[in-house]
Amino acid sequence: MTDSQTDNPVRGILFIVLGMTCVSVNDTLIKMLSGDYPLHQMIFVRSAIGISFSLVFVHLEGGWRILKTDQPFLHLCRGLLVVAANMTFFAALAVIPLADATALFFVSPLIITLLSIPILGERVGPRRVLAVMIGFMGVLVMLRPWSTEAVSPVGAGTLVLLLPVFAALTYALMQILTRRLGVKSKASAMAVYIQGTFLIVSLAFGLVAGDGRFAGDVEHLSLQFLLRAWRWPADGDGILFLGLGLMSGVIGYALSQAYRSAPAATVAPFEYVAMPLAILWGWLFFGHLPDAAASAGIALIFGAGLYVFLREGVRHKAVATRRPIRRW
C-alpha cells in the first residue's frame, strides 16, 4: 500500500462513516428479525455470507497462503471474545431500545483505558481517569439501580441492560489481548478467522438448540431470542437476511480500510456516528426515543468516550489496534 493510501485522513474518515452506518443498519435488521427468528440462525446466515466477501479480499491481499498463522490459539481466543460480545449485545437488542444498547456498548474505550493500567502497565493521567469515571456515571444513570420500577421504555430490567456492558467488556478484553500480543495477520485473514468462529459457534448452537427444545415455557424475550427454533424465512424476510450478510461484508472491508488509510487517532472518534444513527433508526422503525435519564446517560458516555479517543490521539497512544476486530 502506498504512502498516499496509508496517510489519507479523508479516505479514512469516509470509510469509517460508511462502516459505522452499516453497523447501525446491521443492528436495526437484527432487532427487526429478533421477534421471529433465533439469534444463532441470524449469526450463521450473516457469517456465511460475510465470510464469502472476506475470502474475496483474501484472494486480493495475497491468496490462501495468508490464512496460515503461527498463533492459532490467540486467534481462537480473540474470536470467542468477539462472539461473546456479539451474542450478548444482540440478545439485548431483542428487549431494549437500539440507542440504549449502542450507548452502553460505547463504554468499551473507557474499559480499555481502565484495563490497560494493570494488564499493559500503561500510565493513565488524571484527566482520562476522570473521563472514565464520568462515563461509568453515565452507565449508572442508564441502569438506575436505585429505581424499583422498570428502567427502560420497554420494561427491561437492570440485568438485561447489563448485557451491552458485558459485550463492551469482552470486546475490551479482546482489544487488550490484541495490543499485548500484536497482530501479524492481514485484515482479510483476521476477518476469515472471526467469521469462521461465528459459523462454528452458531452451527453448534443450532445443532443443540435449533429445534427449540429448550425454549419451552421461556417468557423472557432475550432467552426466547437465544433458544427458539430455526425456521425458514417468511416472504419478505429473506431480503433482510441477505442484508445482514451484505452489511457484514461491507463492515469488515470498510473498517479495515479506514484504519489502514489513516491513523487510529484520526479515525476512531468518527465511530461515534453510530450513536445518532441508532437514535434515528430506533425512532423511525421502532418508535423509541431515549427518555430524560437515558439521554443524560448517553450524553455522559458519549462525551467521556469521545474525550478518551481524542486524548489518546494527543498522547499518541491508540485505544484500539490499527487493525480493529469489532464486535460487528
Sequence and secondary structure as in RCSB ss.txt:
>XXXX:A:sequence
MTDSQTDNPVRGILFIVLGMTCVSVNDTLIKMLSGDYPLHQMIFVRSAIGISFSLVFVHLEGGWRILKTDQPFLH
LCRGLLVVAANMTFFAALAVIPLADATALFFVSPLIITLLSIPILGERVGPRRVLAVMIGFMGVLVMLRPWSTEA
VSPVGAGTLVLLLPVFAALTYALMQILTRRLGVKSKASAMAVYIQGTFLIVSLAFGLVAGDGRFAGDVEHLSLQF
LLRAWRWPADGDGILFLGLGLMSGVIGYALSQAYRSAPAATVAPFEYVAMPLAILWGWLFFGHLPDAAASAGIAL
IFGAGLYVFLREGVRHKAVATRRPIRRW
>XXXX:A:secstr
  HHHHS HHHHHHHHHHHHHHHHHHHHHHHHHTTTS HHHHHHHHHHHHHHHHHHHHHHHT GGGG  S HHHH
HHHHHHHHHHHHHHHHHHTTS HHHHHHHHTTHHHHHHHHHHHHH     HHHHHHHHHHHHHHHHHH TT SS 
 STT   HHHHHHHHHHHHHHHHHHHHHHHH   S HHHHHHHHHHHHHHHHHHHHHHHTT TTTTT   HHHHH
HHS      TTTHHHHHHHHHHHHHHHHHHHHHHHHS HHHHGGGGGGHHHHHHHHHHHHH     HHHHHHHHH
HHHHHHHHHHHHHHHT  SS SS     
